[in-house]
Amino acid sequence: MEELLAPGLGQVRVFLMPDDNKPRKLRYNLGHRRLLTFGGAYSNHIRAVAEAGRRHGIETIGVIRGEEHLPLNPTLAYAVACGMTITYLDRASYRLKHTEEVRARLRAQWGADVAILPEGGSNAAAVRGCAELPGEIGEAYDVICCPVGTGGTLAGISAGLPEGKRALGFAVLKGAGFLADEVARLQREAYGRTWSNWSINLDYHFGGYARSTPALDGFIEEYQVEGIYVAKMLYGILDLVRQGAFAPGTRVVAVITGQPSTPVEAWDAPTGLDSGDPRWRR
Ligand SMILES: *Cc1c(COP(=O)(O)O)cnc(C)c1O
């Protein structure tokens, strides 16, 4: 793993782990014939679902917030090229997308057997997929950090941590106090229990989702990192280190999410599941 060398780190070591969390979140969600999910027009999750659908021969439907804008942006054009059917939901209905009423309407439209994945893809299966991440790192670290959008990635990393290690998430949304309950809820849904080895820092949202400030813009320029998720986490880590929030000698692994260096296996059928396993049933 590459080590981040930055001024002011002192005795704290920060290692960068490129890892695409979206394939991990989808891995145990692919046992369906038809998959419907939600996202904004630039959603990485929409893109990942479309790609998984193409690779696994699953019919995919992307329900996009707002109105259609033509020509399609690169995210949606890629999704369509992967075979995804794109449809739009006005903002008022989109806000109610997880209510039974809207879900019933979507099932009536797309078939009673359509599997509905939440926005961002965070559900129990996603948590189990992300729980595999810590096992791939070895033991030479103390804290794993990741950006937090909907919380599934953090919930999984926490669940997969060896004894004595901690997970720290950095919220990229403003007013994200609800995320702590959400992470606990996801862990309960996946494993019937919660863990107390994680926390979420809410101080580095820089104005909210996909917002930025001159300070963050400068950071993105300097470190050449993705701006919506990764930059906020890395900025937060460096700032906290300089404030002395980590004990000297702490080894931090920063998960650089959304990197295309995802091992191909992450897209493959999970091993150890036979075709009769409900997690992998078509
Ligand atoms: C979706 C995403 C996240 C956030 O993951 P959650 O499980 O929603 O918290 C972080 N980084 C990137 C690049 C993403 O696409």
The ligand as an SDF file (V2000), in Angstrom:
LIG
                    3D

 15 15  0  0  0  0  0  0  0  0999 V2000
  -20.8920    5.5390   -2.9830 C   0  0  0  0  0  0  0  0  0  0  0  0
  -19.5390    6.0250   -2.6860 C   0  0  0  0  0  0  0  0  0  0  0  0
  -19.1000    6.2280   -1.3560 C   0  0  0  0  0  0  0  0  0  0  0  0
  -19.9990    6.0970   -0.1580 C   0  0  0  0  0  0  0  0  0  0  0  0
  -20.3840    4.8140    0.1590 O   0  0  0  0  0  0  0  0  0  0  0  0
  -21.6330    4.5820    1.1260 P   0  0  0  0  0  0  0  0  0  0  0  0
  -21.6660    3.1280    1.3190 O   0  0  0  0  0  0  0  0  0  0  0  0
  -22.8450    5.1210    0.4100 O   0  0  0  0  0  0  0  0  0  0  0  0
  -21.4170    5.3410    2.3890 O   0  0  0  0  0  0  0  0  0  0  0  0
  -17.7960    6.6240   -1.1670 C   0  0  0  0  0  0  0  0  0  0  0  0
  -16.9690    6.8530   -2.2210 N   0  0  0  0  0  0  0  0  0  0  0  0
  -17.3580    6.6870   -3.4900 C   0  0  0  0  0  0  0  0  0  0  0  0
  -16.3890    6.9840   -4.5740 C   0  0  0  0  0  0  0  0  0  0  0  0
  -18.6540    6.2820   -3.7740 C   0  0  0  0  0  0  0  0  0  0  0  0
  -19.0430    6.1410   -5.0510 O   0  0  0  0  0  0  0  0  0  0  0  0
  1  2  1  0
  2  3  1  0
  2 14  2  0
  3  4  1  0
  3 10  2  0
  4  5  1  0
  5  6  1  0
  6  7  2  0
  6  8  1  0
  6  9  1  0
 10 11  1  0
 11 12  2  0
 12 13  1  0
 12 14  1  0
 14 15  1  0
M  END
$$$$
